[in-house]
Amino acid sequence: MRDRSHDFGTRQALRAAEAQRILVLPVHREDESLYVPEHFRETRIEVLRAFVERYSFGTLVAVTPEGITANHVPMQLLSGPDGLGLLRGHIARANTLWRLVEAGAPVLAVFLGPDHYVSPAWYPSKHEHGKAVPTWNYATVHVKGHIRFIEDPGWLRTLVEALTDEHERHSVNPWRITDAPPDYIAGMVRAIVGFEIQVSAIEGKFKASQNRSAADRAGVAAALRAAGLPPDAVAQLAPE
């Protein structure tokens, strides 16, 4: 008579392995807040940091007891010993976000760079076989972390001064916080609340026709230049 104990043990092992696979996969998917095919994924931390610095006006997304909220604010990414760092900014005191979101709550900041519609007519390959459809090229960086809100006037003044200096640095006649009366600045500082996000992950998706041939990418770049996009935007959306 056939010994079925081995079959039973094999079935148990397979079931255990399947259960482990089912348990592990959702966790992996949950960690990925952004759908990124591998050929569009950007992982170089120096590139991602430079992108956030360049396109620093982002969207801060949080979940409150009243639902999902999105606030559009300029932010500043600071270096940290772990390479991820801190993301800082401020909102109006009248904005209820700082009252509704608990300290340490997870948040998402989204930074969007250049984007543009891409026509199949721009691909040389389209004229060969017709197998092409429209798409959209874009670049974005998602920053995840945990937030805390700050009301300290000294901290807020330092933040406002840093943000101002950063955005005025290319001006011929830069404005400085000391150009305004001290009591006026103090009043304006009282009207805001700062936030600081301890960054836990940075994800980059640079969709720039990497899945097309060199000839097709060149066609996209030529069309974007003809549309009047600046060279840096063309280089981001269709590097040759």
HELIX and SHEET records of a PDB file:
HELIX    1   1 SER A    5  ASP A   31  1                                  27    
HELIX    2   2 GLU A   38  PHE A   40  5                                   3    
HELIX    3   3 ILE A   45  ARG A   54  1                                  10    
HELIX    4   4 LEU A   97  LEU A  100  1                                   4    
HELIX    5   5 PRO A  120  TRP A  122  5                                   3    
HELIX    6   6 LYS A  126  HIS A  129  1                                   4    
HELIX    7   7 PRO A  153  GLU A  168  1                                  16    
HELIX    8   8 ILE A  177  ASP A  179  5                                   3    
HELIX    9   9 PRO A  182  ARG A  190  1                                   9    
HELIX   10  10 ALA A  214  ALA A  226  1                                  13    
HELIX   11  11 PRO A  231  LEU A  237  1                                   7    
SHEET    1   A 4 ARG A  41  GLU A  42  0                                        
SHEET    2   A 4 ILE A 192  LYS A 207 -1                                        
SHEET    3   A 4 LEU A  86  ALA A  92 -1                                        
SHEET    4   A 4 GLN A  76  LEU A  78 -1                                        
SHEET    1   B 6 ARG A  41  GLU A  42  0                                        
SHEET    2   B 6 ILE A 192  LYS A 207 -1                                        
SHEET    3   B 6 THR A 135  ILE A 150 -1                                        
SHEET    4   B 6 ALA A 105  VAL A 118 -1                                        
SHEET    5   B 6 PHE A  57  THR A  64 -1                                        
SHEET    6   B 6 GLY A  67  PRO A  74 -1                                        
END                                                                             
